[in-house]
Amino acid sequence: MDGFGAEPLVRSTGNAPAAVATCSGWKQINITGGRAKYRECTRTESGKRQVNGTFQLWDTKRDGKSVQAYARTDYNHWYGDKVTWEHFYGWGDDKHPSGLISSGWREGDDFELVIELK
């Protein structure tokens, strides 16, 4: 996943025009005992803004704890959130990272990911 930059994604829907999504580069969050890599993609589908977050978790310390992640999509991140989807995840295997986890396309214009060790 390292080295990916912003990349447009195009999806065809039969005879309808393709929806073009723009994705950020991969970003990383590091905490003592864990880390996450993530990216967000946005698109407009039928006149509505949508966002998709994809991430991967690592438990980097053998201590009996696991990396806990809170992921959500929303509108107006900086001006009073309107949350459109949220979910909690956990990963406790320090031998390898989780698989890629995706929010799927959700209404919104922002994907947020917060991690901690528990």
ZIDAFEN-V921139 format. One record per residue. N is the residue number from 0. PSI is psi in radians with two decimals (NA if undefined). OMEGA is omega in degrees with one decimal (NA if undefined). NEAR is the number of other ideal C-beta (glycine too) atoms within 10 Angstrom. Layout:
n={N	N}
psi={PSI	PSI}
omega={OMEGA	OMEGA}
near={NEAR	NEAR}
//
This chain:
n={0	1	2	3	4	5	6	7	8	9	10	11	12	13	14	15	16	17	18	19	20	21	22	23	24	25	26	27	28	29	30	31	32	33	34	35	36	37	38	39	40	41	42	43	44	45	46	47	48	49	50	51	52	53	54	55	56	57	58	59	60	61	62	63	64	65	66	67	68	69	70	71	72	73	74	75	76	77	78	79	80	81	82	83	84	85	86	87	88	89	90	91	92	93	94	95	96	97	98	99	100	101	102	103	104	105	106	107	108	109	110	111	112	113	114	115	116	117}
psi={-0.33	2.59	-0.04	2.30	-2.96	2.31	2.31	2.50	2.41	2.31	2.24	2.43	1.13	-2.12	-0.20	2.68	2.60	2.46	2.26	2.22	2.50	2.28	2.51	2.96	2.92	2.37	2.75	2.44	2.21	2.33	2.86	2.02	-0.03	2.96	2.88	2.56	2.48	2.84	2.73	2.54	2.52	2.68	2.93	2.15	2.09	0.69	0.05	2.42	2.40	2.67	2.59	2.19	2.37	2.36	2.93	2.43	2.55	2.34	1.93	0.13	2.22	1.61	0.18	-0.02	2.91	2.76	2.19	2.33	2.39	2.06	2.49	2.74	2.62	3.03	2.66	0.90	-0.75	-0.16	0.65	1.66	2.49	1.68	2.28	-0.28	2.52	2.65	2.62	2.52	2.79	2.60	2.17	0.22	1.98	0.07	-0.44	2.79	2.88	2.90	3.04	2.33	2.37	2.47	-0.34	2.98	2.17	2.69	2.44	3.09	0.18	2.47	2.29	2.49	2.19	2.33	2.67	2.93	2.24	NA}
omega={179.6	173.5	177.7	176.9	176.1	-177.4	177.7	174.7	179.2	179.9	178.2	179.1	179.6	-179.4	-179.8	177.1	179.8	174.3	-179.4	178.4	175.2	-176.9	174.0	169.3	177.0	178.0	-177.7	173.4	178.4	171.4	176.7	178.5	179.8	175.6	177.3	169.0	-178.7	170.4	177.2	177.1	176.7	177.5	171.7	-178.7	-178.8	177.2	-178.8	178.3	177.7	180.0	177.6	176.4	176.7	-178.4	179.0	-177.3	173.5	167.3	-170.8	-176.6	177.9	-176.4	-180.0	177.4	177.6	176.2	178.3	-178.4	172.4	-179.0	176.9	172.4	-178.5	171.8	171.1	-177.3	-173.9	-173.0	-179.4	-173.5	165.8	-175.7	-179.6	179.1	175.2	-179.5	175.6	178.6	174.3	177.6	-175.8	179.9	-177.8	-179.9	178.7	-179.6	173.3	169.4	176.0	179.3	-177.7	175.4	-169.3	179.8	-178.3	173.5	178.9	178.0	-179.3	173.1	179.7	177.4	177.5	178.1	173.6	179.8	178.8	NA}
near={14	7	6	12	9	10	12	10	13	9	12	9	10	4	5	10	7	11	16	12	20	12	18	16	12	16	12	12	16	12	13	9	19	24	17	24	20	24	20	22	21	18	20	12	14	8	5	9	15	20	23	20	23	20	24	18	27	20	22	16	14	10	12	7	16	19	27	17	23	13	22	21	27	20	16	11	15	6	7	8	15	13	12	18	17	13	11	9	17	14	21	17	12	18	6	9	18	18	9	12	18	12	23	10	18	18	15	27	17	18	24	18	22	11	23	13	16	10}
//
